[in-house]
Amino acid sequence: MTSDTKHSIRVGLFDSPVFREHDAGPGHPERPERLEAVRRGLREAGLEGDLTVREPRPATREELLRVHTAAHVDRVAATEGGRHRFDSDTEAGPRSHAAALRAAGAVVEAVDAVLAGTLDRAFCAVRPPGHHATPARAMGFCFFNNVAVGAAHARAQGLSRVAIVDFDVHHGNGTQEMFWTDPQVLYVSSHAFPFYPGTGALEEVGEGAGRGFTVNLPMPSGLGDGDYALAYRRIVEPIGRAFDPELVLVSTGFDAHRDDPLAGMSLTAAGFAELADVCLALADGAARGRAVFVLEGGYNLQAIAEATAAVVGRLLDRERPAPDLRPGPRAETLVEAYRRVHAPCWPPLAR
């Protein structure tokens, strides 16, 4: 690809000051400084000037109700201006509802922009995160399921195949629940297991018409760049290409980084760039390159900065050093287990 082609890729960065006003409580790891780390990483890598920065609007009630119950939307709205603890991990402050509305709205606007062709790709630097929020419950630092709202919005715009790839170190139980029986949304998650929230076993593959369209890749702790790369190249990429989505959404969690304080994985920034490359490969067909990456977890500030730069660098098609992708001793056995479970629904894995 030529230099001119590289710089013609239009990548949006969706961010808002209100995201920094969400207060999850004293000492909470999901803190405003995470977004400062995102922006610092982009600046230090020389990427910020190549992005189209947009402040998103709040999601509408109609957009939220595509995946959430009315009672849940009302419960979150009732926290406006006060404090409310949903569970031991999830607390709303006076501006949390406003931030949550705009976080979901960011994904909706990013989806609209890539579908309209005004952007090719987007990175939504949002908080609070979303993938643990279920139709009826706030949990795991999450209030509204931002990626799910975006996927449902894409479907409402007429798309018939949307892929969600989730490489946060925690399983996106809320996203899985929302699309459990839906064959038009492919949900693929790699995550530590057993680990919070306890869902995402290998045998959880969806039900009814949606059987096979939930693809879980549960992982033991300690896996690194080469292990993830093997799983993504041998399992995620063949499944994703066979599904041939019209849009790719990515739950972009950086808590599988080797320096993250809440988990025990060993990815580096180069590993996250490799995962981004696989996600973009899924968009090579009917999606025509359209992809929206949405921030989820990640709690070491330097790791966030480095991983953000690596991922957004790939969205901009910037060069990167070749990572060390040699898998560890457990990787082949793990990938074979994935293949055995998922091949009945995805014939490319049987070859």
JOBELGI-V308566 format. One record per pair of residues at least 4 apart in sequence whose C-alpha atoms are under 6 Angstrom apart, sorted by the first residue. I is the first residue (numbers start at 1). J is the second residue. D is the distance in Angstrom with one decimal. If there is no record, write none. Layout:
((I;J;D) (I;J;D))
//
This chain:
((6;317;5.8) (10;119;5.1) (10;120;5.2) (11;51;5.4) (11;119;5.9) (11;120;5.9) (11;121;4.8) (11;122;5.1) (12;51;5.5) (12;52;4.5) (12;53;5.8) (12;122;4.4) (13;52;5.9) (13;53;4.7) (13;122;5.9) (13;123;5.0) (13;124;5.9) (14;53;6.0) (14;54;5.0) (14;55;5.7) (14;124;4.7) (14;125;5.9) (15;55;5.3) (15;125;5.4) (16;55;5.2) (18;99;5.4) (19;99;5.0) (19;127;5.4) (20;32;4.7) (21;95;5.9) (22;95;5.4) (22;96;4.4) (22;99;6.0) (23;93;5.1) (24;91;5.2) (24;92;5.8) (37;41;6.0) (37;301;5.6) (37;305;4.9) (38;305;5.0) (38;308;6.0) (41;305;3.9) (41;306;5.7) (41;309;5.4) (42;47;5.1) (42;48;5.2) (42;309;5.2) (43;47;6.0) (43;48;5.3) (56;106;4.9) (57;102;5.7) (57;105;5.6) (58;101;4.8) (58;102;3.9) (58;105;4.7) (59;101;5.2) (59;102;6.0) (59;104;5.6) (59;105;3.9) (64;68;5.8) (65;69;6.0) (67;135;5.8) (68;135;4.1) (69;135;5.7) (69;136;5.6) (72;136;5.0) (77;97;5.9) (80;94;5.3) (80;97;5.7) (81;94;3.9) (82;93;5.8) (82;94;4.4) (83;92;5.4) (83;93;4.5) (83;94;5.9) (84;91;5.7) (84;92;5.2) (85;91;4.2) (86;90;5.5) (86;91;5.8) (89;140;5.8) (89;141;6.0) (90;139;5.7) (90;140;6.0) (90;141;4.6) (92;96;5.3) (96;100;6.0) (100;128;5.9) (102;106;5.9) (103;126;5.2) (104;146;4.4) (107;150;5.3) (108;150;4.9) (112;116;6.0) (113;118;5.3) (113;119;5.5) (114;119;4.8) (114;120;5.3) (114;290;6.0) (120;290;5.6) (121;290;5.6) (121;291;5.0) (121;292;5.7) (122;292;4.8) (123;292;6.0) (123;293;4.7) (123;294;5.8) (124;294;4.7) (125;295;5.5) (126;295;5.9) (128;142;5.9) (129;142;5.2) (129;296;4.8) (130;142;4.6) (130;144;5.5) (130;145;4.0) (130;146;5.0) (131;145;5.3) (131;172;4.8) (131;174;5.6) (131;175;5.6) (132;139;6.0) (132;140;5.7) (132;142;5.8) (132;172;5.3) (132;173;5.4) (132;174;4.6) (133;137;5.9) (133;138;4.9) (133;139;5.7) (133;142;5.3) (133;143;5.6) (133;144;5.6) (133;145;5.1) (133;174;4.9) (134;174;4.0) (138;142;5.6) (138;143;4.6) (148;175;6.0) (154;159;5.8) (155;159;4.7) (160;184;5.8) (161;184;4.8) (161;185;5.9) (161;245;4.8) (161;246;5.6) (162;185;4.9) (162;245;5.1) (162;246;5.9) (162;247;5.2) (163;185;5.6) (163;186;4.6) (163;245;5.7) (163;248;4.9) (164;187;4.9) (164;248;6.0) (164;249;4.7) (164;250;5.6) (165;188;4.9) (165;189;6.0) (165;250;4.8) (166;189;4.6) (166;250;5.7) (166;251;4.4) (167;189;6.0) (167;190;5.3) (167;253;5.9) (168;253;3.8) (169;191;4.5) (169;192;5.6) (169;255;5.6) (169;256;4.9) (170;191;5.2) (171;191;5.4) (171;200;5.8) (176;180;5.6) (180;206;4.8) (181;206;5.9) (181;207;5.2) (181;208;5.8) (181;209;5.7) (181;210;3.9) (182;210;4.5) (183;209;5.8) (183;210;4.4) (183;213;5.9) (186;213;4.8) (187;214;4.9) (188;215;4.6) (188;216;5.9) (189;216;5.1) (189;217;6.0) (190;217;4.6) (190;218;5.9) (191;218;5.3) (191;219;5.8) (192;218;5.8) (192;219;4.8) (192;220;5.8) (193;218;5.2) (193;219;5.4) (193;220;5.9) (200;216;5.7) (202;216;5.3) (205;211;5.7) (205;212;5.1) (205;214;4.6) (205;215;5.7) (206;210;5.2) (206;211;4.2) (206;212;5.9) (206;214;5.2) (207;211;4.4) (212;345;5.4) (221;264;5.3) (221;265;5.4) (222;264;5.7) (222;265;4.5) (222;266;5.6) (223;227;5.8) (223;265;5.4) (223;266;5.5) (224;266;4.4) (224;267;4.7) (225;267;5.1) (225;271;4.6) (225;325;5.7) (226;325;3.7) (226;326;4.7) (226;327;4.1) (227;327;4.6) (227;331;5.3) (229;233;5.9) (230;234;5.9) (231;235;5.5) (231;335;5.8) (232;236;4.6) (232;237;6.0) (233;237;5.3) (236;240;5.9) (237;241;6.0) (240;282;5.4) (241;282;5.4) (244;286;6.0) (245;287;5.8) (246;286;4.8) (246;287;3.7) (247;287;4.8) (247;290;5.5) (247;291;6.0) (248;291;4.7) (249;291;5.8) (249;292;4.9) (249;293;5.8) (250;293;4.6) (250;294;6.0) (251;294;5.3) (251;296;6.0) (252;294;5.4) (252;295;4.8) (252;296;5.4) (253;296;4.5) (253;297;4.4) (253;298;5.7) (254;297;5.7) (254;298;4.2) (255;260;5.4) (255;297;5.6) (255;298;3.9) (256;265;4.9) (256;267;5.8) (257;266;5.5) (257;267;4.5) (257;268;5.6) (258;265;5.5) (258;266;3.8) (258;267;5.3) (260;299;5.9) (260;300;5.1) (267;271;5.5) (269;306;5.8) (269;307;4.5) (269;310;5.8) (270;323;5.6) (273;310;5.2) (273;311;5.0) (276;311;5.9) (283;287;4.9) (283;289;4.7) (284;288;5.6) (284;289;5.4) (303;307;5.9) (304;308;5.8) (308;312;5.9) (309;313;5.7) (313;318;5.1) (314;318;5.6) (327;331;6.0) (339;343;5.4) (343;347;5.4) (343;349;5.0) (343;350;5.4))
//
